[in-house]
């Protein structure tokens, strides 16, 4: 699904050049659950932004489903994001003025789908995440775990091929964080590819592969059996 070849990202401020990513080579297959780990400032979020087509690399190649998208313009990136990528953030990024239903339907409105199709998809996502009873509530009326469920429902409502999660349990207590990770694991079991940036060794145990970054470079990769495997069998 994803391949990067000698991927680089550099930033220049006040004539000082900083290398955020240095010749990163990755292959992520359809259906994988990959955790990206490393200390703050190692390039994790920069890499996730490029993989999510929110930014372009400075150099190198980036293939998404066989297409070299490294230098796509903003419109090309946006078109691909709308149909293929879902995002889950630490801060939920819900719109406070919209109801749960309206937050989830927002990506579908941009796709100009019929009202019948939108209602079907939103209702299905609400039921799948077990928050149908909260559809007409506003984000501030929900717990942190419920808000993250809404964010996940919004990420899957367009049936993306891949979900990118950036510290998805960072604002949650341990019990609620485990619920969220179980949801991501279930989505992965149903076939969705997941790439997750995390500082949490516990969350990383849900993945099938851990990639560690340091100073913008991949230093280790290891494939493993996910911790939740026995629970789901």
C-alpha positions as CSV (number, residue, x, y, z in Angstrom):
1,X,0.0,0.0,0.0
2,X,2.8,2.4,0.9
3,X,6.4,2.6,-0.1
4,X,8.9,5.3,0.6
5,X,12.4,5.5,-1.0
6,X,15.1,7.7,0.5
7,X,12.3,10.0,1.8
8,X,13.7,13.4,3.1
9,X,12.1,16.4,4.7
10,X,14.0,19.5,5.5
11,X,12.8,22.8,7.0
12,X,14.6,26.2,6.7
13,X,14.0,29.0,9.2
14,X,16.2,32.0,9.5
15,X,18.7,30.5,7.1
16,X,19.0,27.4,9.5
17,X,18.3,24.1,7.8
18,X,16.8,21.3,9.9
19,X,16.5,17.7,8.7
20,X,13.3,16.2,10.0
21,X,13.5,13.0,8.0
22,X,16.6,11.5,6.5
23,X,16.4,8.9,3.8
24,X,13.5,7.0,5.3
25,X,12.7,3.7,3.5
26,X,9.5,2.0,4.4
27,X,7.1,-0.6,3.0
28,X,3.6,-1.0,4.6
29,X,1.3,-3.6,3.2
30,X,-2.4,-3.6,2.9
31,X,-4.0,-4.7,6.2
32,X,-1.1,-4.1,8.5
33,X,-1.2,-2.4,11.9
34,X,2.1,-0.5,12.2
35,X,3.2,1.6,15.2
36,X,5.8,4.3,14.8
37,X,7.7,5.2,18.0
38,X,10.6,7.4,19.0
39,X,11.4,10.4,21.3
40,X,9.9,13.8,20.8
41,X,11.4,15.6,17.8
42,X,12.5,12.4,16.0
43,X,10.3,13.0,13.0
44,X,7.2,10.8,13.8
45,X,4.6,13.5,13.2
46,X,6.4,14.7,10.1
47,X,6.4,11.2,8.6
48,X,2.7,10.8,9.5
49,X,1.9,14.1,7.8
50,X,3.6,13.0,4.6
51,X,2.0,9.6,4.6
52,X,-1.3,11.3,5.2
53,X,-0.7,13.6,2.2
54,X,-0.9,16.7,4.4
55,X,2.6,17.6,3.3
56,X,5.2,16.8,0.6
57,X,8.7,15.5,1.1
58,X,11.7,17.6,0.2
59,X,13.2,14.7,-1.7
60,X,12.8,11.0,-2.3
61,X,9.9,8.9,-3.6
62,X,6.5,8.2,-2.0
63,X,4.2,5.6,-3.5
64,X,0.6,5.3,-2.4
65,X,-1.2,2.3,-4.0
66,X,1.4,2.2,-6.7
67,X,1.2,6.0,-7.5
68,X,4.2,8.2,-6.9
69,X,2.5,11.0,-5.0
70,X,5.6,12.7,-3.6
71,X,5.1,15.9,-5.4
72,X,1.3,16.0,-5.8
73,X,-0.1,19.5,-5.5
74,X,-2.6,20.4,-2.8
75,X,-5.7,19.6,-4.9
76,X,-4.4,16.2,-5.9
77,X,-3.5,15.4,-2.3
78,X,-6.9,16.6,-1.0
79,X,-8.7,14.4,-3.6
80,X,-6.8,11.3,-2.5
81,X,-7.2,12.1,1.2
82,X,-11.0,12.4,0.8
83,X,-11.4,8.9,-0.6
84,X,-8.6,6.9,0.8
85,X,-7.4,8.1,4.2
86,X,-9.0,8.5,7.6
87,X,-7.4,10.5,10.5
88,X,-7.6,10.1,14.3
89,X,-5.9,12.7,16.4
90,X,-5.0,13.0,20.1
91,X,-7.1,16.1,20.5
92,X,-10.2,14.6,18.7
93,X,-10.5,17.7,16.5
94,X,-14.3,17.7,16.7
95,X,-16.3,20.9,15.8
96,X,-18.0,22.0,19.0
97,X,-20.8,23.8,17.2
98,X,-21.9,20.6,15.4
99,X,-23.7,17.6,16.8
100,X,-22.1,14.2,16.8
101,X,-24.1,13.2,13.7
102,X,-23.0,16.4,11.9
103,X,-19.3,15.9,12.8
104,X,-19.4,12.5,11.3
105,X,-21.3,13.5,8.2
106,X,-18.9,16.4,7.3
107,X,-16.4,14.4,5.2
108,X,-19.4,12.9,3.2
109,X,-20.8,16.4,2.4
110,X,-17.5,17.3,0.8
111,X,-17.9,14.2,-1.4
112,X,-21.3,15.5,-2.6
113,X,-23.2,12.3,-1.8
114,X,-27.0,12.1,-1.7
115,X,-28.7,12.7,1.6
116,X,-29.9,9.1,1.7
117,X,-26.4,7.7,1.2
118,X,-25.0,10.1,3.8
119,X,-27.6,9.1,6.4
120,X,-27.0,5.4,5.8
121,X,-23.2,5.8,6.2
122,X,-23.4,8.0,9.3
123,X,-26.0,5.7,11.0
124,X,-23.8,2.7,10.2
125,X,-20.7,4.4,11.7
126,X,-22.6,5.5,14.8
127,X,-23.9,1.9,15.4
128,X,-20.5,0.3,14.7
129,X,-18.9,2.6,17.3
130,X,-21.8,2.1,19.7
131,X,-22.7,5.8,20.0
132,X,-26.0,5.9,18.1
133,X,-27.7,7.1,21.2
134,X,-25.4,10.2,21.2
135,X,-26.0,11.3,17.7
136,X,-27.8,14.5,18.6
137,X,-25.4,15.5,21.4
138,X,-22.6,18.0,21.1
139,X,-19.0,17.1,21.8
140,X,-18.8,19.0,25.1
141,X,-21.6,16.8,26.4
142,X,-19.5,13.6,25.9
143,X,-16.7,12.0,27.8
144,X,-13.2,11.9,26.3
145,X,-13.6,8.3,25.3
146,X,-17.0,9.0,23.6
147,X,-15.4,12.0,21.8
148,X,-12.6,9.7,20.5
149,X,-15.3,7.2,19.3
150,X,-16.9,10.0,17.4
151,X,-13.5,10.9,15.9
152,X,-13.0,7.3,14.8
153,X,-16.5,7.1,13.4
154,X,-15.7,10.2,11.3
155,X,-12.5,8.6,10.1
156,X,-14.2,5.4,8.9
157,X,-17.4,6.9,7.4
158,X,-15.8,7.3,4.0
159,X,-14.6,3.7,4.1
160,X,-10.9,4.7,3.8
161,X,-8.2,2.2,2.9
162,X,-6.0,3.4,5.7
163,X,-6.3,5.1,9.1
164,X,-3.6,7.3,10.4
165,X,-3.7,7.7,14.2
166,X,-1.6,10.3,16.0
167,X,-1.3,9.5,19.8
168,X,-5.0,8.4,19.8
169,X,-5.1,7.7,23.5
170,X,-2.9,10.7,24.6
171,X,-5.8,12.6,26.3
172,X,-7.5,9.5,27.8
173,X,-7.2,7.6,31.0
174,X,-5.8,4.1,30.8
175,X,-9.1,2.2,30.8
176,X,-10.7,4.4,28.1
177,X,-7.4,4.3,26.2
178,X,-7.6,0.5,26.1
179,X,-11.2,0.7,24.8
180,X,-10.0,3.0,22.0
181,X,-7.1,0.7,21.1
182,X,-9.5,-2.3,21.1
183,X,-11.6,-0.4,18.6
184,X,-8.6,0.2,16.3
185,X,-7.6,-3.4,16.6
186,X,-11.1,-4.5,15.6
187,X,-11.0,-2.2,12.6
188,X,-7.6,-3.7,11.6
189,X,-9.1,-7.2,12.0
190,X,-11.8,-6.2,9.5
191,X,-9.2,-5.2,6.9
192,X,-8.3,-1.6,7.5
193,X,-4.7,-0.6,7.4
194,X,-3.6,1.4,10.5
195,X,-0.5,3.4,11.0
196,X,-0.2,4.8,14.5
197,X,2.3,7.3,16.1
198,X,2.6,6.7,19.8
199,X,4.8,7.2,22.8
200,X,3.0,4.4,24.6
201,X,4.6,0.9,24.7
202,X,1.2,-0.4,25.8
203,X,-0.5,1.0,22.7
204,X,2.3,-0.2,20.5
205,X,1.7,-3.8,21.7
206,X,-1.6,-3.7,19.7
207,X,0.3,-3.4,16.5
208,X,1.8,-6.1,14.3
209,X,5.0,-4.2,13.6
210,X,6.9,-1.5,15.4
211,X,9.1,1.0,13.5
212,X,11.4,3.2,15.7
213,X,12.7,6.5,14.6
214,X,15.6,8.5,15.9
215,X,16.8,11.9,14.5
216,X,14.7,11.4,11.4
217,X,16.0,7.9,10.6
218,X,14.6,4.4,11.0
219,X,16.8,2.6,13.5
220,X,14.9,-0.6,14.1
221,X,11.8,-2.5,12.8
222,X,10.4,-5.6,14.3
223,X,7.3,-7.8,13.5
224,X,5.4,-9.3,16.4
225,X,2.2,-10.9,17.4
226,X,-0.3,-8.3,18.6
227,X,-1.1,-8.3,22.3
228,X,-4.8,-8.4,21.7
229,X,-4.7,-11.5,19.4
230,X,-5.8,-14.0,22.1
231,X,-8.7,-11.8,23.1
232,X,-10.1,-11.5,19.6
233,X,-9.9,-15.3,18.9
